[in-house]
């Protein structure tokens, strides 16, 4: 009888171990995706973007105060320049929130890995928490990818339009 119970314990442990190993591999994969996401995030030139955004806001205020739509070509340039507001704001103003989300997700993955390694979760909890973290990592990866792409476009557009807008501002002041 003891041999049978001991044999069943070995089988259950082996089955649980492989399941946990599979779950730990998922966590490791998510950690690698999060590492890649953090590297992408580091490519966002937040200092330059913040300076450009400040110049943009100042120029926008001047345009609102002084410009009266005299020249159609200038007006189109100003409109294209104004279209930079939302992408600028999305990248610059939400930058710190993304840092917080990256840190929080890293902590969650580390905690989940610890719980799995120490068999602290039921299979149901494991499945739920891993699914939650897959969603969180996927969302962050997508958000950072989008913000990096947006930051590159905004900087390029700002460079091409800002000189023209500043010439208009000098002319109208």
N, C-alpha and C positions, 0 to 999 in steps of 0.2 A: 504494500500500500504506500509506504513512504517513497519507494522508487517511482511509482506512478505519479504521485503528487510532485516529487522533485522533477520528473521528466516534463510534466505539464508546466511547471514554473519556468523551466529552461525554454520550452517552446514559446510560451507567452512573452518571456523576456526577449527572445530573439525576434519575434514578430513586432513587438513594441519598439525595439531598438531600430529595426529597419524603417519603421514608420517615422520614428523620431529623426532618424538620419535623413530621410527624404524631406521632412519638414525643415530640418536644419539647413539642408542644401537650398531650399527655397529662401530662407532667411539670408543666407550668404549671397545668393543671387540678387536679392533685393538690396543688400548692402552694396554690392558692386554697382548696381544701377544708381543708387544714391551717391556713391563716390563719383561716378561719371557726371551726375547732375550737379554736384558741388563744383567740379572742375569747370563745367559749362558756366555756372553762375559766376565763378571767379573771372571769366572773360568779359563780363559786363563792366565797362569802364564808368563806374558810378561817379567818380570824381569829375571827369569831363562832362558827363551827362548833367550832373548837378549844376556845374558852372554854366553850361549851355542853357539849361532850364531857367536859371536866374536871369540871364541875358534875354531869353525869350519872353519871360514875364514882364520885364522892364520895357522891352520893345513893344509888346502887346499893349501895355498901358499907354505908352506914347501914341500908338496908332489910334486907340480908342479916343484919346483926348484931342488929337490934332487933325487926323485925316478926314477928308470930306469927299472921297471918291471922284476926284477930278479926272484922273487918267485911268482908262480901262486896263491897260497893261499892268500898271502899278497895282491896281485893285486885285487883279488875278494873282499877282505875286503875293500880295498880303493875304488873300484867301488861302492860298496853298500853305503859306507860313502859319496861318491860324489853325490849319488842319493838323499841325504838329502837337497841339496842346494835349489832346487826349493820350496819344502814345507816350509823350514825354512824361505826363503825370503818372501813367500806369507803371512805367519802369522806375522812375525816381521815387515816387511817393510810396510804392509798395515794396521797395527793395528790402527795408528792414523787416517787414512782415514775412518775406520769403526766407530771410536768414532765420527767423524764429521757427518757421515751419520746418526748415531743414534740420535744425538742432533738435526740435521735438521729435521728428520722425526718426532721427538717428537714435535718440534715447529709447523710443518705443521698440525699434528693432533690436537694440542691445538687451532691453528687458525681456522681450519675447524670446530671444535666443537663450538667455539665462534660464527662463522658465522652462523652455523645452529641454535644455541640457539637464535640468534638475527634476524633470517629470512633475512639474507643478500644475500642469493644465490637463483637463480632460481632452479627449479627441475633438469633441464639439467645440470647446474653447479654442483649441489649436486652429481648427479650420476657420472659425470666425475671425480670430485675431490675425491670422495670416492673410485672409481675404481683405480685411480692413487695411493692413499695411501694404498690400499689393495696390489697392486703390490709392492710398496716400502717396506712395512712391511714384506711381504712374501719373497722378495729378501734378505732383511737384516737377517731375521730369518734363512733362508737357508745358507747364507754366514757365519754367526756366528756359526751355528751348524757345518758346514764343517770345519771352522778354529779351533774350539775347538777340534774336533775329530783329525784333522791333528796335532795340537799341542801336543796332548797326544801321538800319534804314533811317532812323531819326537823326543820327549823327551826320550821315551823308546828306540828307535833305536839309538839315540845319546849315551845314557848311555851304551848300549851294544857294540857299535862299537868304541867309542872314545878311550877307553883304548887300544884297539888293534892297532888303528892307531897311537897313541902316542908312543907305543913301536916300531913300524916301523920307525917313525920319529927319535927317539933316535938312533936307529940302523944305519940309513942312513946318519945322520949328522956328 
